[in-house]
Amino acid sequence: MIDEIPLPDEGKLLVQYEIGGETASFYRPIDQHPPLVERDEVENLLKCLDIDSILDVFTAILLEKKIIFISKHKALLSQAINCFVLFIFPF
């Protein structure tokens, strides 16, 4: 059933689906809150990358370039990506 129902656009009530004789309306709320990032995650990013590297990645994100993040430590990798998502919010 999940594959049959299309995902609605953000903030719009677009999809109505009949289930067991009742009509169900599906919508996606607009995400108005920045992602949750802890202070120590930002500190870890600053420990791993210098300011010039952070600005280079930030610039590449704003220019919509493709970026590949590589790390030996998966936890630090996830934290770094979450920090950049926070930095570009609400773009």
DAGIQUI-V483317 format. One record per backbone hydrogen bond with DSSP energy under -1.0 kcal/mol. CO is the residue of the C=O (numbers start at 0). NH is the residue of the N-H. If there is no record, write none. Layout:
BEGIN
co->CO nh->NH
co->CO nh->NH
END
This chain:
BEGIN
co->0 nh->4
co->8 nh->11
co->11 nh->13
co->14 nh->25
co->16 nh->23
co->18 nh->21
co->21 nh->18
co->23 nh->16
co->25 nh->14
co->27 nh->10
co->37 nh->41
co->38 nh->42
co->39 nh->43
co->40 nh->44
co->41 nh->45
co->42 nh->46
co->43 nh->47
co->44 nh->48
co->49 nh->53
co->50 nh->54
co->51 nh->55
co->52 nh->56
co->53 nh->57
co->54 nh->58
co->55 nh->59
co->56 nh->60
co->57 nh->61
co->58 nh->62
co->59 nh->64
co->60 nh->63
co->72 nh->76
co->73 nh->77
co->74 nh->78
co->75 nh->79
co->76 nh->80
co->77 nh->81
co->78 nh->82
co->79 nh->83
co->80 nh->84
co->81 nh->85
co->82 nh->86
co->83 nh->87
co->87 nh->90
END
